[in-house]
Amino acid sequence: MPNKIKSALEKGKIINEGKNNNIKLNMLINDCINVENSAHEINEIYDLIEKCNLNKKMKILFNPDDNGINKFISEINSFGGIVNDKTNIKINSKILSELDMNKIQNWLKESLGDVKIKRYELIYRATEHGDSINTSLQKCKNQSNLLWIMKKKNNGNVFGCFNSIPMSTNGTYSQDMKCFLFSLNKNKKYKPNLNINNIVNCSSHCIEFGYDGVYEFSVGDKFLSTASVDFANGQIFQHQLEISDFQSSISLSELEVFRLIE
């Protein structure tokens, strides 16, 4: 627009009627030129700001064991999000999204502390290996640090559990201070009451959390075709059945079990 104004003025569209008007005309032309130059400078500033914002979206990959590099990352973190890919471990799941896994990894970190997880090993998938107790036990018994991912059949809600100690097959319960239940749809982690000797027993279920013969959560036989995943609002987790959408028995469309490799 300033160029158009200047051009119009220079072509005599404003009549020159004397010296004073010539002075005014020259001043107006100079003002137009200044406006145009200022607009150009402003555009350059906007371009620099945009480039700066783009540079904030940086992704820096470093060895997490190098204390010097970690200190460097800490110092430059104010310039933008720093992503360490070694903390974003992929998982071979047909149920979980990347956002889901990020939530679960945060819950695991709360329970496991400084334990470094290198990968998640799929050891059981119901739609591939079958949903019988015998098959599940063959894959999962005597295994520790197991992450169980379950998908409810009717509405697709995703929930699960974690047990850090090996599952017993002799009918006894052992205290697992790091176990928990979780619901991704409720965005909640249900921690156990550590005053109760609880979990883990799988002698009559794929997995069960309980105490003194009371099943607070269990996965029974043929859970893909029957409502054999049972919940009770007991003393261990205090989930008020919200984890199962207030149903005491449900069936699943999928169940996956991953072993955490340190």
C-alpha positions in Angstrom: 0.0 0.0 0.0 2.8 2.6 0.7 4.2 2.0 -2.8 0.8 2.6 -4.3 0.4 5.9 -2.4 3.9 7.0 -3.4 3.3 6.1 -7.0 0.0 8.0 -7.1 1.5 11.1 -5.6 4.5 11.0 -7.9 2.3 10.8 -11.0 0.6 14.0 -10.0 -2.7 12.7 -8.9 -2.5 15.2 -6.2 -2.2 18.6 -7.8 0.9 20.7 -7.1 -0.3 24.2 -6.4 2.8 25.8 -5.0 6.0 25.6 -3.1 4.3 24.9 0.2 2.4 22.1 -1.3 5.6 20.7 -2.9 7.1 20.6 0.6 4.0 18.8 1.9 4.1 16.5 -1.0 7.7 15.5 -0.4 7.1 15.1 3.3 4.1 12.8 2.5 6.2 10.8 0.1 9.0 10.4 2.7 6.4 9.3 5.3 5.1 6.7 2.9 8.6 5.4 2.3 9.2 5.3 6.1 6.0 3.3 6.6 7.0 0.9 3.9 10.5 0.4 5.4 9.0 0.0 8.9 6.6 -2.6 7.6 9.6 -4.5 6.0 11.5 -4.4 9.3 8.4 -5.7 11.2 8.1 -8.6 8.7 11.7 -9.5 9.3 11.2 -9.5 13.0 8.1 -11.8 12.6 10.3 -14.1 10.5 12.9 -14.3 13.2 10.4 -15.0 15.9 8.9 -17.8 13.8 12.3 -19.3 13.2 13.0 -19.1 16.9 9.7 -20.9 17.7 10.5 -23.6 15.2 13.9 -24.1 16.7 12.3 -24.7 20.1 10.8 -28.0 18.7 14.1 -29.7 18.9 14.9 -33.4 19.4 18.2 -34.2 21.0 19.4 -37.8 21.4 22.1 -38.5 24.0 23.3 -41.4 26.0 21.4 -41.2 29.3 24.3 -42.7 31.3 26.6 -39.7 30.5 26.3 -37.3 33.4 28.0 -34.5 31.6 25.5 -34.7 28.7 22.6 -34.9 31.1 23.8 -31.8 32.8 24.0 -30.1 29.4 20.5 -31.1 28.6 19.3 -29.7 31.9 20.9 -26.4 31.2 19.5 -26.0 27.7 16.0 -27.3 28.6 14.6 -23.8 28.7 15.0 -23.5 25.0 12.4 -26.2 24.3 11.3 -29.7 24.9 14.2 -32.1 25.1 13.3 -35.7 24.1 15.5 -38.6 25.2 14.3 -41.5 22.9 15.7 -44.1 25.3 12.9 -43.3 27.8 10.2 -43.8 25.1 10.4 -47.5 24.8 8.2 -49.1 22.1 5.8 -51.9 23.0 4.4 -54.5 20.6 0.8 -54.0 21.7 -2.4 -54.3 19.6 -4.3 -52.5 22.4 -2.2 -49.6 23.6 -1.6 -46.3 21.9 1.6 -44.3 22.4 -0.2 -42.0 24.8 -1.6 -45.0 26.7 1.9 -46.4 27.1 3.3 -43.1 28.3 0.7 -43.1 31.1 1.5 -46.6 32.1 5.3 -45.9 32.1 4.7 -43.1 34.5 2.7 -45.4 36.8 5.5 -48.1 36.6 8.1 -45.5 37.4 6.2 -44.5 40.5 6.2 -48.1 41.7 9.6 -49.3 40.5 11.6 -46.1 41.3 15.0 -46.1 39.6 14.6 -49.4 37.8 15.7 -49.0 34.2 13.3 -50.8 31.8 15.1 -51.7 28.5 12.2 -53.3 26.7 8.8 -55.0 27.0 8.7 -58.6 25.9 5.4 -60.0 24.8 4.9 -63.4 26.4 1.2 -63.9 26.0 -1.6 -62.7 23.7 -5.0 -64.3 24.2 -6.2 -64.0 20.6 -3.0 -65.7 19.4 -2.2 -68.2 22.2 -5.8 -69.0 23.5 -7.7 -67.9 26.6 -7.5 -71.1 28.7 -6.0 -71.0 32.2 -3.5 -73.8 31.2 -2.2 -71.8 28.3 -1.9 -68.6 30.4 -0.1 -70.4 33.2 2.4 -72.0 30.8 3.3 -68.6 29.5 3.2 -66.6 32.7 3.8 -68.7 35.8 7.0 -68.1 37.8 7.5 -64.8 35.9 8.0 -61.5 37.7 7.5 -57.9 36.6 4.5 -58.7 34.4 2.3 -56.0 32.8 -1.2 -57.2 32.0 -3.2 -55.2 29.4 -6.9 -56.0 29.0 -9.6 -54.7 26.7 -13.2 -54.9 27.7 -15.4 -56.6 25.1 -18.5 -54.4 25.1 -17.1 -50.9 25.1 -13.4 -51.3 24.4 -12.3 -49.7 27.7 -8.7 -50.6 28.6 -7.4 -51.5 32.1 -4.9 -53.9 33.6 -2.5 -54.7 36.4 1.1 -55.1 37.3 2.8 -57.7 39.5 6.4 -57.4 40.4 6.9 -60.8 42.2 6.4 -64.3 40.5 2.9 -65.6 40.6 2.5 -68.5 43.0 0.8 -71.7 41.9 0.5 -73.4 45.2 -2.6 -71.5 46.5 -0.7 -69.2 48.8 -0.6 -65.4 48.7 2.5 -63.3 48.9 2.8 -59.6 49.5 3.7 -57.5 46.5 4.5 -54.0 47.5 4.8 -52.8 43.9 1.7 -54.3 42.4 -1.2 -52.1 41.2 -4.4 -52.0 39.1 -5.1 -49.3 36.6 -7.7 -47.9 34.3 -6.7 -45.9 31.2 -10.3 -44.7 30.6 -10.5 -43.4 34.2 -6.9 -42.3 34.1 -6.3 -43.9 37.5 -3.8 -46.1 39.2 -5.1 -48.1 42.1 -2.4 -48.8 44.7 -2.7 -51.7 47.2 -3.2 -51.6 50.9 0.2 -52.8 52.0 -1.1 -53.8 55.4 -2.7 -56.8 53.8 -0.7 -59.8 52.6 -1.9 -59.8 49.1 -1.4 -61.1 45.6 -0.2 -63.2 43.7 -1.9 -66.5 43.2 -2.7 -68.2 39.9 -3.5 -71.7 40.9 -7.1 -71.5 39.9 -7.0 -68.3 37.7 -4.7 -66.8 35.0 -4.0 -64.2 37.7 -5.6 -63.1 40.9 -5.2 -60.4 43.5 -6.7 -61.4 46.9 -6.2 -62.3 50.5 -7.3 -65.3 52.6 -9.2 -66.9 49.7 -11.1 -63.6 48.8 -10.6 -62.7 45.1 -10.6 -59.0 44.7 -9.6 -59.2 41.1 -9.1 -62.3 39.0 -9.0 -63.5 35.4 -10.6 -66.9 34.9 -10.9 -69.5 32.2 -12.2 -68.7 28.7 -12.4 -64.9 29.3 -12.8 -64.1 25.6 -16.2 -65.9 25.4 -17.4 -65.9 29.0 -17.7 -63.2 31.8 -14.9 -64.7 33.8 -13.0 -61.6 34.7 -14.2 -60.9 38.2 -14.0 -57.8 40.5 -14.9 -57.3 44.1 -14.8 -54.0 46.0 -12.6 -55.3 48.7 -9.9 -54.0 51.0 -6.8 -54.1 48.8 -7.3 -51.5 46.0 -10.5 -49.5 46.9 -11.6 -49.0 43.3 -15.3 -49.1 44.0 -15.8 -51.2 40.9 -15.3 -48.2 38.7 -12.4 -49.9 37.0 -14.9 -52.4 35.5 -17.6 -49.9 34.8 -19.4 -51.0 38.0 -19.8 -54.6 36.9 -18.6 -57.5 39.0 -18.0 -59.9 36.0 -17.0 -59.0 32.4 -15.4 -60.6 29.3 -12.5 -59.4 27.2 -11.8 -58.9 23.6 -8.1 -59.1 24.2 -5.5 -59.7 26.9 -1.7 -59.1 26.5 1.0 -59.8 29.0 4.5 -58.2 28.8 7.5 -59.0 30.8 9.6 -56.0 31.8 13.3 -56.5 30.9 15.7 -54.5 33.0 
